Amino acid sequence: MKNSIKSGLIALFIVSAFVLGAQAADSTWLLCDNGVIAVSSVEHRAGDGFNRMTSLSLILGGNIFGGELRGADAGKVSLSGKNNDGFTGTVSIDYSTNRLMLKGILNMSNSAFNIDSELQCKEMNAQQL
């Protein structure tokens, strides 16, 4: 039993290394912030193997809202969090200047906040993990 668990963990580690390496070679990971809001953005190949998509996580304090932008560097998004909280609006990513524009409404704890922000981004490198 102990050896099978050990073998399973080793196999999981090897598969994870290959998957992370494959995704990192065909993706762009940005971490963006303006001192108040942070957004993690990973542009990658969609599950169908042909299209592109960008997974987004908006981070504000201890709150994380997640969603996807499909097939484009700009468009409407809906990022959801816990307790029906979320962000609805548009996002635009400029990979040449490493900037992300975020415009919309953030609903948190039964309050709505207008967001119209430009965030500076840094390209992260998964190969350094």
Helices and strands as residue ranges (DSSP letters): H 2-25, E 28-33, E 38-45, E 52-60, E 63-70, E 74-80, E 86-94, E 99-108, E 111-124, G 126-128
